Amino acid sequence: MLIQILGTGCPKCQKLEENARQAATELNLDFQIEKVKDLQQIMAFGVMITPALVVDGVVKVAGKIPGLEDIKKMLAK
Amino acid sequence: MSESKSSGCACGGSVSLLLPCSGAADTGEIADRAARKFAAGNCAGMFCLAGIGANISGFIASAKGADRLLVVDGCNLDCARKTLAEKGITENIIHVRVTDLGIVKGKSPATAERVDAVVAELGKKLTASLK
């Protein structure tokens, strides 16, 4: 599973990455996390608000940091 | 309105997005031009309603993540607002309808005066939402 964190590296982006990593680890998923900081690449997803969480190419959330349980649900789908 | 800003990082404050219907009628054109003029004032960022209709996940997630959605419909068909509702986006919406301002669909070329009337209404409603 490819988990991408879209954002320029602000504290919220870092928190989202932390939560996503923890959620994926607790679910025992085979995953890799990639940070996308380039604005052109971010906009190519149609994302206008960061941070955003992308799972296997699908943007799950933008502009918010979901809790651990919510992220687990997003990763499980 | 300085606390609001155009799209960007959610760390930087509130995010307001503009979604005009941009319909084919004169009132749709007024909606589009008014939204673009309002966006130029840097109180909100233009956003792609078509991307939401096309079911592109990034657009839908961004709309759901915004603090405010300034939705501008040209007429009472409310295509923009209904497009959002189709995707479950019904909250944090500030709705402006061009025909509610006495502008008659099909009889109102997109003059600067009419565009400015819609811009003023957007400003009034956004300001009210910030109080």
Backbone of each chain as ProteinMPNN parsed JSONL, in Angstrom:
{"seq_chain_A": "MLIQILGTGCPKCQKLEENARQAATELNLDFQIEKVKDLQQIMAFGVMITPALVVDGVVKVAGKIPGLEDIKKMLAK", "coords_chain_A": {"N_chain_A": [[0.845, -1.19, 0.0], [0.525, 2.196, -0.878], [1.084, 5.082, 0.839], [0.559, 8.439, 0.784], [1.623, 11.603, 1.862], [0.514, 14.732, 1.516], [1.83, 17.921, 1.433], [3.592, 20.844, 2.576], [5.377, 20.421, 4.565], [4.745, 21.322, 7.075], [3.878, 21.572, 10.642], [1.376, 20.267, 10.904], [1.355, 18.56, 8.73], [3.389, 16.865, 9.448], [2.317, 15.707, 11.71], [0.155, 14.365, 10.627], [1.481, 12.501, 9.072], [2.767, 11.024, 11.063], [0.532, 9.944, 12.436], [-0.593, 8.413, 10.368], [1.42, 6.588, 9.844], [1.52, 5.228, 12.278], [-1.06, 4.148, 12.368], [-1.062, 2.442, 10.118], [0.941, 0.695, 10.847], [-0.108, -0.47, 13.165], [-2.168, -1.841, 12.015], [-0.844, -3.789, 10.768], [-0.064, -3.535, 8.089], [1.362, -3.869, 4.816], [3.23, -1.407, 3.834], [4.277, 1.705, 2.305], [5.479, 4.972, 2.958], [5.204, 8.086, 1.467], [6.338, 11.365, 1.095], [4.909, 14.209, -0.304], [5.904, 17.176, -1.415], [6.0, 19.054, -3.367], [4.293, 21.667, -4.887], [3.052, 21.649, -7.406], [2.771, 18.946, -7.903], [1.099, 18.328, -5.793], [-1.188, 19.767, -6.46], [-1.889, 18.396, -8.7], [-3.288, 16.282, -7.776], [-5.677, 17.407, -7.346], [-5.91, 18.614, -4.991], [-6.421, 21.258, -2.815], [-6.044, 22.099, -0.311], [-3.831, 21.62, 2.29], [-2.68, 19.701, 5.162], [-2.85, 16.596, 3.272], [-4.099, 13.285, 2.915], [-3.286, 10.511, 1.047], [-4.235, 7.445, -0.249], [-3.127, 4.786, -1.97], [-3.439, 6.282, -4.34], [-5.886, 7.531, -4.025], [-7.409, 10.343, -2.703], [-8.003, 10.731, 0.616], [-8.51, 12.486, 2.702], [-8.387, 16.012, 3.277], [-6.867, 18.969, 4.504], [-7.33, 18.45, 7.129], [-6.559, 16.701, 10.188], [-7.104, 13.551, 10.723], [-8.124, 11.391, 13.454], [-6.448, 8.563, 14.951], [-8.049, 6.211, 14.81], [-9.87, 6.871, 12.829], [-8.173, 7.126, 10.65], [-7.322, 4.53, 10.432], [-9.651, 3.317, 9.54], [-9.786, 4.496, 7.033], [-7.566, 3.411, 5.822], [-8.21, 0.797, 5.794], [-10.19, 0.491, 3.923]], "CA_chain_A": [[0.0, 0.0, 0.0], [1.275, 3.455, -0.921], [0.462, 6.17, 1.585], [1.242, 9.701, 0.469], [1.265, 12.757, 2.688], [0.694, 15.928, 0.708], [1.988, 19.127, 2.246], [4.915, 21.457, 2.428], [6.253, 20.063, 5.679], [4.34, 22.048, 8.284], [3.616, 20.669, 11.777], [0.19, 19.426, 10.671], [1.765, 17.493, 7.803], [4.195, 15.902, 10.209], [1.406, 14.987, 12.603], [-0.615, 13.441, 9.787], [2.383, 11.394, 8.717], [2.928, 10.233, 12.291], [-0.708, 9.18, 12.662], [-0.767, 7.436, 9.285], [2.42, 5.533, 10.05], [1.093, 4.432, 13.436], [-2.266, 3.393, 12.0], [-0.681, 1.364, 9.2], [1.736, -0.268, 11.623], [-1.015, -1.214, 14.054], [-2.99, -2.731, 11.18], [0.09, -4.751, 10.158], [-0.13, -3.406, 6.633], [2.591, -3.747, 4.046], [3.031, -0.064, 3.304], [5.371, 2.677, 2.259], [4.994, 6.341, 3.064], [5.93, 9.037, 0.62], [5.931, 12.757, 1.321], [4.852, 14.995, -1.536], [5.99, 18.585, -1.001], [5.948, 19.926, -4.542], [2.929, 22.182, -5.042], [2.48, 21.204, -8.679], [2.347, 17.551, -7.71], [-0.053, 18.334, -4.881], [-2.346, 20.25, -7.21], [-2.259, 17.365, -9.683], [-4.28, 15.42, -7.119], [-6.894, 18.189, -7.149], [-5.915, 19.047, -3.594], [-6.209, 22.695, -2.644], [-5.78, 22.36, 1.102], [-2.972, 20.608, 2.894], [-2.162, 18.436, 4.67], [-3.797, 15.647, 2.717], [-3.706, 11.876, 2.991], [-3.641, 9.778, -0.171], [-3.999, 6.007, -0.108], [-3.151, 4.137, -3.295], [-3.897, 7.212, -5.374], [-7.176, 8.154, -3.705], [-7.31, 11.319, -1.614], [-8.974, 10.37, 1.647], [-8.848, 13.652, 3.517], [-7.531, 17.185, 3.033], [-7.085, 20.1, 5.401], [-7.647, 17.996, 8.484], [-5.771, 15.567, 10.675], [-8.022, 12.61, 11.364], [-7.595, 10.612, 14.552], [-5.872, 7.27, 14.603], [-9.085, 5.236, 14.435], [-10.415, 7.279, 11.522], [-7.177, 6.784, 9.617], [-7.366, 3.059, 10.268], [-10.809, 3.008, 8.67], [-9.438, 4.92, 5.667], [-6.576, 2.474, 5.291], [-8.813, -0.535, 5.672], [-11.117, 0.443, 2.774]], "C_chain_A": [[0.883, 1.244, 0.0], [0.474, 4.543, -0.207], [1.254, 7.439, 1.274], [0.703, 10.811, 1.365], [1.562, 14.0, 1.848], [0.778, 17.146, 1.622], [3.42, 19.61, 2.19], [5.841, 21.191, 3.611], [5.938, 20.781, 6.978], [4.074, 21.059, 9.42], [2.408, 19.764, 11.558], [0.511, 18.275, 9.72], [2.521, 16.413, 8.562], [3.316, 15.061, 11.133], [0.592, 13.956, 11.813], [0.24, 12.239, 9.396], [2.56, 10.445, 9.898], [1.722, 9.323, 12.518], [-0.891, 8.081, 11.616], [0.192, 6.264, 9.473], [1.995, 4.609, 11.195], [-0.114, 3.56, 13.09], [-1.906, 2.203, 11.112], [0.104, 0.278, 9.924], [0.836, -1.126, 12.498], [-1.917, -2.172, 13.278], [-2.144, -3.821, 10.5], [0.053, -4.722, 8.63], [1.272, -3.396, 6.028], [2.498, -2.395, 3.329], [4.349, 0.687, 3.135], [4.757, 4.062, 2.293], [5.872, 7.253, 2.224], [5.416, 10.44, 0.931], [5.97, 13.495, -0.013], [4.807, 16.467, -1.148], [5.859, 19.56, -2.158], [4.505, 20.362, -4.827], [2.267, 21.731, -6.345], [1.981, 19.766, -8.571], [1.12, 17.47, -6.81], [-1.31, 18.732, -5.645], [-2.808, 19.233, -8.255], [-3.246, 16.353, -9.095], [-5.634, 16.125, -6.998], [-6.993, 18.721, -5.732], [-5.556, 20.526, -3.499], [-5.876, 23.054, -1.205], [-4.896, 21.245, 1.647], [-3.04, 20.736, 4.419], [-3.267, 17.563, 4.076], [-3.211, 14.247, 2.777], [-4.203, 11.16, 1.742], [-3.286, 8.309, 0.03], [-4.194, 5.349, -1.465], [-3.819, 5.019, -4.349], [-5.211, 7.906, -5.105], [-6.998, 9.096, -2.516], [-8.416, 11.028, -0.605], [-9.427, 11.564, 2.463], [-7.88, 14.78, 3.179], [-7.887, 18.267, 4.035], [-7.406, 19.722, 6.831], [-6.678, 16.894, 8.896], [-6.732, 14.621, 11.38], [-7.331, 11.887, 12.523], [-7.132, 9.246, 14.068], [-6.933, 6.278, 14.098], [-9.688, 5.574, 13.073], [-9.449, 6.925, 10.402], [-7.165, 5.271, 9.378], [-8.516, 2.665, 9.351], [-10.488, 3.369, 7.217], [-8.459, 3.937, 5.02], [-7.185, 1.093, 5.035], [-9.696, -0.655, 4.436], [-10.409, 0.05, 1.498]], "O_chain_A": [[1.848, 1.344, 0.758], [-0.647, 4.874, -0.591], [2.467, 7.495, 1.479], [-0.501, 10.932, 1.59], [2.714, 14.28, 1.515], [-0.088, 17.368, 2.469], [4.332, 18.878, 1.806], [6.967, 21.688, 3.644], [6.775, 20.841, 7.879], [4.046, 19.849, 9.196], [2.418, 18.609, 11.986], [0.009, 17.163, 9.88], [2.322, 15.217, 8.348], [3.544, 13.865, 11.313], [0.372, 12.834, 12.269], [-0.231, 11.102, 9.394], [2.509, 9.224, 9.747], [1.855, 8.123, 12.754], [-1.291, 6.963, 11.939], [-0.176, 5.104, 9.285], [2.094, 3.386, 11.098], [-0.18, 2.391, 13.468], [-2.389, 1.091, 11.328], [-0.054, -0.91, 9.643], [0.992, -2.345, 12.567], [-2.372, -3.184, 13.812], [-2.662, -4.658, 9.76], [0.131, -5.761, 7.974], [2.236, -2.966, 6.662], [1.777, -2.258, 2.341], [5.372, 0.352, 3.731], [3.681, 4.306, 1.747], [7.101, 7.195, 2.27], [4.209, 10.667, 1.018], [6.95, 13.409, -0.754], [3.805, 16.949, -0.619], [5.634, 20.753, -1.953], [3.615, 19.527, -4.986], [1.066, 21.463, -6.379], [0.914, 19.419, -9.079], [0.222, 16.657, -7.029], [-2.362, 18.112, -5.495], [-3.977, 19.216, -8.642], [-3.949, 15.659, -9.829], [-6.622, 15.511, -6.595], [-8.04, 19.221, -5.32], [-4.538, 20.978, -4.024], [-5.474, 24.181, -0.916], [-5.196, 20.063, 1.475], [-3.426, 21.792, 4.92], [-4.453, 17.764, 4.341], [-1.998, 14.054, 2.701], [-5.391, 11.199, 1.421], [-2.17, 7.978, 0.431], [-5.289, 5.359, -2.028], [-4.647, 4.562, -5.137], [-5.617, 8.779, -5.87], [-6.503, 8.698, -1.461], [-9.602, 11.074, -0.928], [-10.586, 11.647, 2.868], [-6.72, 14.547, 2.841], [-9.054, 18.461, 4.373], [-7.719, 20.585, 7.651], [-6.06, 16.243, 8.053], [-7.129, 14.872, 12.519], [-6.105, 11.788, 12.561], [-7.392, 8.839, 12.935], [-6.734, 5.598, 13.091], [-9.978, 4.688, 12.27], [-9.863, 6.476, 9.333], [-7.015, 4.811, 8.247], [-8.372, 1.793, 8.494], [-10.865, 2.651, 6.29], [-8.527, 3.673, 3.82], [-6.729, 0.338, 4.177], [-9.932, -1.76, 3.946], [-11.038, -0.037, 0.444]]}, "seq_chain_B": "MSESKSSGCACGGSVSLLLPCSGAADTGEIADRAARKFAAGNCAGMFCLAGIGANISGFIASAKGADRLLVVDGCNLDCARKTLAEKGITENIIHVRVTDLGIVKGKSPATAERVDAVVAELGKKLTASLK", "coords_chain_B": {"N_chain_B": [[-11.995, 40.97, 6.932], [-9.655, 39.788, 7.047], [-8.809, 37.519, 8.333], [-9.514, 35.372, 6.876], [-8.433, 33.444, 4.063], [-7.041, 32.606, 0.868], [-6.885, 29.379, -0.771], [-4.722, 26.829, 0.607], [-2.198, 25.869, 2.925], [-3.511, 24.292, 5.763], [-2.474, 25.012, 8.153], [-2.156, 27.682, 8.174], [-4.394, 29.253, 8.848], [-7.894, 30.052, 8.334], [-9.667, 28.543, 5.593], [-11.225, 29.467, 2.676], [-13.276, 28.621, -0.016], [-14.251, 29.265, -3.383], [-17.037, 28.5, -5.316], [-18.466, 28.833, -8.153], [-21.393, 28.366, -10.245], [-20.984, 28.741, -12.899], [-22.588, 28.618, -15.166], [-24.212, 28.329, -18.451], [-25.993, 30.36, -19.034], [-26.694, 33.938, -18.904], [-26.765, 34.678, -16.215], [-25.26, 32.674, -15.101], [-22.804, 33.292, -16.155], [-22.404, 35.722, -14.887], [-22.212, 34.809, -12.263], [-19.821, 33.369, -12.417], [-17.94, 35.342, -13.191], [-18.151, 37.106, -11.067], [-17.28, 35.528, -8.944], [-14.618, 35.126, -9.673], [-13.675, 37.74, -9.576], [-14.045, 38.284, -6.893], [-12.298, 36.432, -5.798], [-9.915, 37.527, -6.576], [-9.514, 39.429, -4.703], [-8.377, 38.092, -2.676], [-9.685, 36.936, -0.515], [-10.758, 34.499, -0.692], [-10.332, 31.37, -2.415], [-10.505, 30.414, -5.861], [-12.275, 27.532, -6.953], [-12.714, 24.201, -8.292], [-15.663, 23.282, -9.434], [-16.39, 21.475, -11.355], [-14.541, 19.445, -11.033], [-15.426, 18.243, -8.744], [-17.891, 17.296, -9.566], [-16.916, 15.448, -11.35], [-16.036, 13.53, -9.716], [-13.481, 13.458, -8.605], [-11.177, 12.573, -6.266], [-9.454, 14.267, -4.809], [-10.481, 16.834, -5.125], [-12.971, 16.579, -3.925], [-12.293, 15.898, -1.293], [-10.886, 18.204, -0.585], [-12.897, 20.144, -0.681], [-14.496, 19.238, 1.378], [-12.775, 19.662, 3.443], [-12.471, 22.37, 3.703], [-12.92, 25.495, 5.439], [-14.951, 27.205, 4.781], [-17.345, 27.271, 2.168], [-17.937, 29.152, -0.537], [-20.579, 29.368, -2.379], [-21.807, 30.019, -5.535], [-24.616, 30.401, -7.278], [-26.238, 30.796, -10.406], [-28.971, 30.802, -10.869], [-32.241, 29.695, -9.7], [-32.084, 26.976, -10.027], [-29.931, 26.025, -8.772], [-27.529, 24.551, -9.313], [-24.803, 24.366, -8.564], [-24.832, 24.168, -5.761], [-26.335, 21.83, -5.517], [-24.713, 19.985, -6.816], [-22.635, 19.762, -5.022], [-24.06, 18.726, -2.85], [-24.71, 16.228, -3.83], [-22.375, 14.882, -3.438], [-22.305, 14.68, -0.782], [-21.656, 17.003, 0.491], [-22.61, 19.403, 2.457], [-22.27, 21.155, 4.456], [-20.983, 24.144, 6.064], [-21.489, 25.994, 4.089], [-21.819, 28.945, 2.274], [-24.237, 30.512, 0.604], [-24.933, 32.112, -2.422], [-27.268, 33.435, -4.626], [-27.631, 34.5, -7.848], [-29.989, 35.421, -9.124], [-31.511, 36.091, -6.972], [-30.841, 38.607, -6.402], [-32.28, 40.336, -7.859], [-31.628, 40.132, -10.476], [-32.407, 39.176, -13.655], [-32.694, 36.061, -15.16], [-31.563, 35.333, -18.411], [-32.122, 37.784, -19.367], [-30.218, 39.544, -18.674], [-27.344, 40.746, -19.385], [-23.86, 40.17, -18.61], [-22.847, 42.594, -17.041], [-20.51, 44.972, -15.634], [-21.615, 46.229, -13.463], [-23.595, 44.465, -12.546], [-22.044, 42.241, -11.943], [-20.522, 43.339, -9.895], [-22.478, 43.691, -7.982], [-22.984, 41.117, -7.16], [-20.494, 40.423, -6.171], [-20.399, 42.165, -4.002], [-22.44, 41.092, -2.44], [-21.359, 38.599, -1.846], [-19.209, 39.421, -0.267], [-20.577, 40.568, 1.871], [-21.952, 38.38, 2.967], [-19.848, 36.655, 3.593], [-18.436, 38.178, 5.46], [-20.368, 38.341, 7.47], [-20.392, 35.707, 8.255], [-18.034, 35.463, 9.577], [-18.292, 36.697, 11.956]], "CA_chain_B": [[-11.938, 39.636, 6.352], [-8.255, 39.426, 6.922], [-8.487, 36.202, 8.895], [-9.743, 34.37, 5.855], [-7.466, 33.552, 2.985], [-7.272, 31.677, -0.218], [-6.515, 28.012, -0.483], [-3.342, 26.624, 0.991], [-1.963, 24.997, 4.061], [-4.477, 24.494, 6.839], [-1.765, 25.582, 9.301], [-2.085, 29.133, 8.059], [-5.634, 29.949, 9.128], [-9.082, 29.468, 7.716], [-9.63, 28.403, 4.144], [-12.518, 29.656, 2.024], [-13.209, 28.288, -1.443], [-15.338, 29.791, -4.205], [-17.53, 27.547, -6.311], [-19.575, 29.332, -8.967], [-21.956, 27.358, -11.148], [-20.401, 29.032, -14.224], [-23.527, 28.103, -16.166], [-24.188, 28.919, -19.789], [-26.851, 31.552, -19.104], [-26.058, 35.187, -18.468], [-26.594, 34.684, -14.753], [-24.126, 31.776, -14.833], [-21.593, 34.061, -16.455], [-22.247, 36.695, -13.798], [-21.725, 34.045, -11.104], [-18.411, 33.042, -12.634], [-17.114, 36.556, -13.173], [-18.167, 37.651, -9.708], [-16.425, 34.676, -8.115], [-13.214, 35.413, -10.017], [-13.329, 39.072, -9.068], [-13.947, 38.161, -5.439], [-11.065, 35.682, -5.515], [-8.78, 38.428, -6.792], [-9.334, 40.173, -3.456], [-7.622, 37.21, -1.779], [-10.473, 36.485, 0.637], [-11.118, 33.1, -0.946], [-9.691, 30.861, -3.625], [-11.376, 29.756, -6.843], [-12.221, 26.082, -6.841], [-13.281, 23.559, -9.478], [-16.908, 22.533, -9.241], [-16.378, 20.361, -12.312], [-13.739, 18.375, -10.447], [-16.282, 17.548, -7.783], [-18.837, 16.533, -10.38], [-16.171, 14.357, -11.984], [-15.723, 12.556, -8.671], [-12.033, 13.409, -8.353], [-11.12, 12.493, -4.796], [-8.755, 15.414, -4.236], [-11.395, 17.978, -5.094], [-14.016, 16.328, -2.929], [-11.676, 15.986, 0.038], [-10.56, 19.609, -0.321], [-14.145, 20.86, -0.382], [-14.925, 18.819, 2.716], [-11.818, 20.152, 4.435], [-12.442, 23.835, 3.764], [-13.703, 26.099, 6.522], [-16.152, 27.786, 4.18], [-17.513, 27.156, 0.721], [-18.763, 30.24, -1.072], [-21.21, 28.762, -3.54], [-22.53, 31.049, -6.282], [-25.474, 29.86, -8.328], [-26.818, 31.837, -11.246], [-30.438, 30.82, -10.817], [-32.797, 28.847, -8.641], [-31.809, 25.545, -10.226], [-28.917, 25.749, -7.739], [-26.696, 23.428, -9.775], [-23.554, 24.251, -7.796], [-25.124, 23.644, -4.427], [-26.797, 20.442, -5.639], [-23.549, 19.158, -7.167], [-21.95, 19.491, -3.752], [-24.916, 17.852, -2.033], [-24.596, 14.873, -4.398], [-21.167, 14.268, -2.866], [-22.416, 14.72, 0.676], [-21.08, 18.243, 1.018], [-23.752, 20.281, 2.752], [-21.958, 22.007, 5.608], [-20.072, 25.29, 5.905], [-21.774, 26.613, 2.79], [-22.413, 30.279, 2.165], [-24.85, 30.419, -0.726], [-25.407, 33.342, -3.074], [-27.963, 33.139, -5.883], [-27.621, 35.748, -8.62], [-31.352, 35.901, -9.397], [-32.078, 36.647, -5.735], [-30.441, 40.017, -6.317], [-33.088, 41.083, -8.817], [-31.048, 39.965, -11.819], [-33.312, 38.233, -14.321], [-32.012, 35.107, -16.045], [-31.911, 35.438, -19.822], [-32.355, 39.186, -19.732], [-29.252, 40.355, -17.924], [-25.942, 40.569, -19.774], [-22.929, 40.239, -17.478], [-22.212, 43.911, -16.952], [-19.675, 45.19, -14.446], [-22.5, 46.607, -12.353], [-24.226, 43.24, -12.017], [-20.972, 41.438, -11.326], [-20.165, 43.986, -8.62], [-23.562, 43.456, -7.014], [-22.78, 39.762, -6.618], [-19.268, 40.511, -5.36], [-20.777, 42.815, -2.74], [-23.226, 40.129, -1.66], [-20.403, 37.612, -1.331], [-18.474, 40.066, 0.829], [-21.489, 40.753, 3.004], [-22.233, 37.088, 3.604], [-18.611, 36.138, 4.192], [-18.171, 38.971, 6.669], [-21.334, 37.925, 8.492], [-20.03, 34.372, 8.752], [-16.825, 35.566, 10.394], [-18.606, 37.335, 13.252]], "C_chain_B": [[-10.51, 39.125, 6.295], [-7.945, 38.043, 7.467], [-8.713, 35.084, 7.875], [-8.708, 34.527, 4.757], [-7.763, 32.523, 1.912], [-6.741, 30.306, 0.154], [-5.049, 27.893, -0.097], [-3.247, 25.682, 2.159], [-2.926, 25.318, 5.19], [-3.808, 25.012, 8.109], [-1.903, 27.094, 9.325], [-3.361, 29.878, 8.346], [-6.786, 29.333, 8.369], [-8.982, 29.485, 6.196], [-11.045, 28.526, 3.589], [-12.356, 29.4, 0.534], [-14.45, 28.798, -2.17], [-15.75, 28.776, -5.263], [-18.718, 28.147, -7.059], [-20.105, 28.239, -9.873], [-21.361, 27.515, -12.544], [-21.282, 28.501, -15.35], [-23.509, 28.882, -17.469], [-24.998, 30.206, -19.896], [-26.094, 32.792, -18.637], [-25.825, 35.213, -16.953], [-25.468, 33.726, -14.328], [-22.81, 32.485, -15.098], [-21.325, 35.093, -15.356], [-21.687, 35.996, -12.556], [-20.227, 33.778, -11.23], [-17.517, 34.283, -12.526], [-17.046, 37.168, -11.779], [-17.244, 36.84, -8.797], [-14.95, 34.976, -8.395], [-12.779, 36.78, -9.504], [-13.163, 39.026, -7.548], [-12.647, 37.457, -5.048], [-9.838, 36.579, -5.662], [-8.495, 39.278, -5.549], [-8.667, 39.35, -2.372], [-8.366, 36.816, -0.506], [-10.838, 35.017, 0.508], [-10.457, 32.669, -2.254], [-10.7, 30.224, -4.569], [-11.196, 28.243, -6.739], [-13.01, 25.459, -7.989], [-14.524, 22.728, -9.147], [-16.945, 21.316, -10.163], [-15.594, 19.172, -11.753], [-14.531, 17.575, -9.427], [-17.304, 16.694, -8.538], [-18.186, 15.317, -11.021], [-15.704, 13.303, -10.98], [-14.223, 12.404, -8.419], [-11.803, 13.58, -6.848], [-10.469, 13.707, -4.163], [-9.647, 16.638, -4.134], [-12.458, 17.791, -4.01], [-13.449, 16.469, -1.511], [-11.35, 17.431, 0.387], [-11.812, 20.4, 0.037], [-14.633, 20.509, 1.022], [-14.022, 19.393, 3.809], [-11.795, 21.66, 4.585], [-13.282, 24.344, 4.929], [-15.01, 26.669, 5.991], [-16.157, 27.53, 2.69], [-18.454, 28.264, 0.28], [-19.331, 29.769, -2.407], [-22.07, 29.811, -4.244], [-23.314, 30.386, -7.414], [-26.104, 31.004, -9.119], [-28.322, 31.936, -11.105], [-30.929, 29.81, -9.793], [-32.725, 27.345, -8.942], [-30.731, 25.078, -9.245], [-28.001, 24.579, -8.091], [-25.425, 23.254, -8.94], [-23.826, 23.627, -6.43], [-25.553, 22.174, -4.504], [-25.662, 19.492, -6.031], [-22.778, 18.782, -5.903], [-22.761, 18.508, -2.907], [-24.848, 16.404, -2.519], [-23.402, 14.124, -3.825], [-21.166, 14.343, -1.341], [-21.846, 15.973, 1.304], [-22.209, 19.255, 1.217], [-23.457, 21.264, 3.88], [-20.993, 23.12, 5.229], [-20.256, 26.0, 4.561], [-22.386, 27.998, 2.979], [-22.937, 30.362, 0.738], [-25.326, 31.78, -1.22], [-26.046, 32.931, -4.395], [-28.147, 34.454, -6.638], [-29.033, 36.288, -8.823], [-32.042, 36.433, -8.139], [-31.763, 38.131, -5.594], [-31.194, 40.871, -7.348], [-32.552, 41.024, -10.242], [-31.823, 38.846, -12.52], [-32.55, 37.359, -15.319], [-32.503, 35.268, -17.489], [-32.116, 36.861, -20.299], [-31.311, 40.119, -19.121], [-27.822, 40.061, -18.361], [-25.006, 40.818, -18.583], [-22.178, 41.57, -17.471], [-21.396, 44.004, -15.669], [-20.54, 45.506, -13.233], [-23.138, 45.366, -11.714], [-23.2, 42.34, -11.335], [-20.618, 42.023, -9.957], [-21.241, 43.776, -7.553], [-23.392, 42.081, -6.362], [-21.526, 39.729, -5.734], [-19.593, 41.112, -3.995], [-21.558, 41.862, -1.847], [-22.321, 39.043, -1.063], [-19.651, 38.185, -0.132], [-19.331, 40.195, 2.073], [-21.708, 39.424, 3.732], [-20.984, 36.479, 4.24], [-18.298, 36.871, 5.493], [-19.095, 38.538, 7.793], [-20.952, 36.571, 9.089], [-18.809, 34.403, 9.67], [-17.106, 36.14, 11.78], [-18.882, 36.303, 14.316]], "O_chain_B": [[-10.199, 38.164, 5.592], [-6.928, 37.451, 7.107], [-8.165, 33.989, 8.005], [-8.172, 35.615, 4.547], [-8.644, 31.678, 2.065], [-6.216, 30.1, 1.248], [-4.236, 28.754, -0.435], [-4.096, 24.814, 2.358], [-3.13, 26.483, 5.53], [-4.497, 25.412, 9.046], [-1.781, 27.717, 10.38], [-3.407, 31.083, 8.099], [-6.675, 28.232, 7.828], [-8.305, 30.325, 5.603], [-11.945, 27.784, 3.981], [-11.423, 29.896, -0.098], [-15.557, 28.763, -1.633], [-14.917, 28.261, -6.008], [-19.861, 27.98, -6.634], [-19.386, 27.306, -10.231], [-21.245, 26.54, -13.286], [-20.785, 27.999, -16.358], [-22.887, 29.938, -17.582], [-24.722, 31.046, -20.751], [-25.01, 32.705, -18.059], [-24.804, 35.713, -16.481], [-24.807, 33.951, -13.314], [-21.832, 32.309, -14.371], [-20.183, 35.309, -14.951], [-20.8, 36.523, -11.884], [-19.469, 33.942, -10.274], [-16.483, 34.268, -11.859], [-16.007, 37.683, -11.366], [-16.517, 37.403, -7.979], [-14.139, 35.069, -7.474], [-11.647, 36.951, -9.053], [-12.259, 39.649, -6.991], [-11.985, 37.844, -4.086], [-8.844, 36.406, -4.956], [-7.385, 39.78, -5.366], [-8.418, 39.847, -1.274], [-7.743, 36.406, 0.474], [-11.186, 34.369, 1.495], [-10.077, 33.498, -3.081], [-11.643, 29.569, -4.125], [-10.101, 27.75, -6.47], [-13.87, 26.108, -8.585], [-14.424, 21.61, -8.642], [-17.466, 20.263, -9.798], [-15.961, 18.02, -11.986], [-14.324, 16.371, -9.269], [-17.545, 15.536, -8.197], [-18.827, 14.284, -11.211], [-15.064, 12.317, -11.346], [-13.762, 11.322, -8.056], [-12.181, 14.588, -6.251], [-10.885, 14.138, -3.088], [-9.572, 17.39, -3.163], [-12.794, 18.723, -3.28], [-14.066, 17.09, -0.646], [-11.518, 17.842, 1.535], [-11.792, 21.227, 0.948], [-15.12, 21.369, 1.757], [-14.449, 19.583, 4.948], [-11.162, 22.179, 5.504], [-14.239, 23.693, 5.348], [-16.042, 26.624, 6.662], [-15.118, 27.566, 2.032], [-19.619, 28.305, 0.676], [-18.644, 29.776, -3.428], [-22.95, 30.417, -3.632], [-22.738, 29.88, -8.378], [-26.455, 32.044, -8.562], [-28.891, 33.023, -11.208], [-30.14, 29.157, -9.111], [-33.256, 26.536, -8.18], [-30.633, 23.892, -8.929], [-27.734, 23.719, -7.252], [-25.021, 22.129, -8.644], [-23.147, 22.693, -6.005], [-25.173, 21.37, -3.653], [-25.654, 18.33, -5.624], [-22.334, 17.646, -5.738], [-22.209, 17.575, -2.324], [-24.919, 15.469, -1.721], [-23.408, 12.896, -3.734], [-20.146, 14.098, -0.697], [-21.582, 16.01, 2.506], [-22.689, 19.874, 0.267], [-24.292, 22.103, 4.217], [-20.289, 23.05, 4.222], [-19.307, 26.53, 3.982], [-23.336, 28.185, 3.739], [-22.167, 30.29, -0.22], [-26.033, 32.501, -0.516], [-25.46, 32.186, -5.18], [-28.745, 35.399, -6.124], [-29.252, 37.493, -8.705], [-33.043, 37.143, -8.232], [-32.351, 38.823, -4.763], [-30.783, 41.988, -7.662], [-32.983, 41.787, -11.107], [-31.882, 37.716, -12.034], [-31.856, 37.861, -16.203], [-33.705, 35.332, -17.745], [-32.265, 37.111, -21.495], [-31.506, 41.333, -19.063], [-27.158, 39.212, -17.767], [-25.33, 41.58, -17.672], [-21.01, 41.639, -17.854], [-21.573, 43.214, -14.742], [-20.23, 45.098, -12.114], [-23.204, 45.249, -10.491], [-23.465, 41.757, -10.284], [-20.438, 41.289, -8.985], [-20.938, 43.695, -6.363], [-23.627, 41.913, -5.166], [-21.51, 39.085, -4.685], [-19.121, 40.631, -2.964], [-21.355, 41.833, -0.633], [-22.504, 38.629, 0.082], [-19.479, 37.514, 0.886], [-18.869, 39.96, 3.19], [-21.653, 39.361, 4.961], [-21.06, 35.863, 5.303], [-17.941, 36.255, 6.497], [-18.663, 38.386, 8.936], [-21.164, 36.322, 10.275], [-18.583, 33.474, 10.446], [-16.258, 36.076, 12.67], [-19.161, 36.657, 15.461]]}, "name": "protein", "num_of_chains": 2, "seq": "MLIQILGTGCPKCQKLEENARQAATELNLDFQIEKVKDLQQIMAFGVMITPALVVDGVVKVAGKIPGLEDIKKMLAKMSESKSSGCACGGSVSLLLPCSGAADTGEIADRAARKFAAGNCAGMFCLAGIGANISGFIASAKGADRLLVVDGCNLDCARKTLAEKGITENIIHVRVTDLGIVKGKSPATAERVDAVVAELGKKLTASLK"}
